[in-house]
Amino acid sequence: MPPTVRYPINYSCYFAESRDGEQFVGMHSLGMIVSGSMEFNDGERAAAFTPGDPYFVRKNRLLKYNKKPSPTEEYRSISIYFDEKALKDFSIKYDIHPDKKNDGPAFIGLKKEAVLTGFLRSLIPYEALTEDPSASPILQLKQEEALLMLLRYDPELKNMLFDFSVPQKIDLEAFMEKNYHFNVSLERFAYLTGRSLSTFKRDFEKIFGQTPSRWLLHRRLKEAHYLIANKGRSASDVYLDLGFEDLSHFSYAFKKQFGTAPSRVAAH
């Protein structure tokens, strides 16, 4: 999910299967699939969304998503992003504030409620305005309307939307063992564990005895070898799932680590 967007409303269109690079969610968003399908995976659960399915994605989470066109249509979706300034302005304007901590999941599938899905569909024609700077006030009004829709759908979402706190320091070892396969920068890992980058690196080397970059590479390759050798997976099937950006880099690193190409590792 992009950490920044030029306009609050974003339209995606893909004619081939697509998995975006970095998997850090920088902003809350409300979206809906128009055609094709998308699968979310936060490392603990996965869910597929099809045309007409609305969803909410939470900021400061790690999330993989795979966009797929259908056999007859391209992949299309519409999303509304909520940056912190817009949320703070809304919170002040409507005097809405969280009343408890909410450590909910990275994504939530919303019901196909007629009012909510009707509102999202009504945004499709606005795609023509996203390159027009003079239309920014109109799109910002739609962003505010989307927040009102979300709070009408579920008032408890205020505890996610208007929580402006930063991540607190957490168990680094447990977090990395759980999330090593996400393709994010060290800065993102540091932030999500409640540390500065320098403190993250220092704590990491104390716990794991090596640098974060070296540990991540070896941990991902170890898992890749297990999946290929024991689960019959192929290199092309696992490299993206384990945080590698391209197949050639994965294959080179795998051969350097294990002395043989991943294609020559026999499953058993």
C-alpha positions, 0 to 999 in steps of 0.5 A: 500500500502506498504510504503517500498518494497525490489525491485521496482517491486512487484507482487501480487497473491491471491487465496482468497479475500484480504484486506491489513491492513494499508491503507496509501500509502507511495509511488507513484506506477504504476500498472496493473491487470493481472487477477481477479479484485481490487477495490480502495476506497479513501473515496470519490470515488470507482472504480474497475479495471479488467485485462489489466487496468493500474492505478497510485496511489499517495503517502501520501494518504489514500486508501482502496483496495480489491483484488478479484480472478475471479471464474476461476483465482487467483488475480494477479497484477504487480506494480512498486513503486517509492521511493523518492531517485529514483524520485530525481535521475530521476528529476536531470538526466532528469531535470524534475521538477514540475511547479505547485501544484497538489492536485489530487486524491489518484488514477487515472485510466489510459487508456488501451494504447497499449504502456503502457499496453504492457510495463507492460505486458513485466514485468511479466517474470521479477518476477523470478528476484525479489529474485536475488540481482544481478538483482537489477540494471536491475529492477531499469532500468525498474523503470526508464523506467516506469517513462518515460512511465508515463511522455509520457502518461501524462506530467502533472504527473510530478507535482505529481511525483516530488513534494517532499514537506511534508504535511502542517498543515491542519484543523484537525477536518475536516480531522478526520471526513472525514478519521476516517474509515481508518486503519492507525496509529496515526503517519500516521494521524499526518503526513498527517495533517502536525503535529508531533505526540505530536502536533497532540495529543495535538491539537486533545484533544483540539478539541475533548476533548479526546485522538485520540485512544478513539475518533477513537474507539467511532466514528467508533462504532457509524458509525457501529451501524448506518449502522447495525441498519439503513442500514441492514449491518452485522458486518462482512460486516462493520468492515473492512470498519470502520478500525477494523482489526478483527471481534472478536475485533470489536464485543467485542468493540461493545458489550462493547459500546452498551451493546449488540452484533452487531448481536442482533441489529435489522435493521429498 
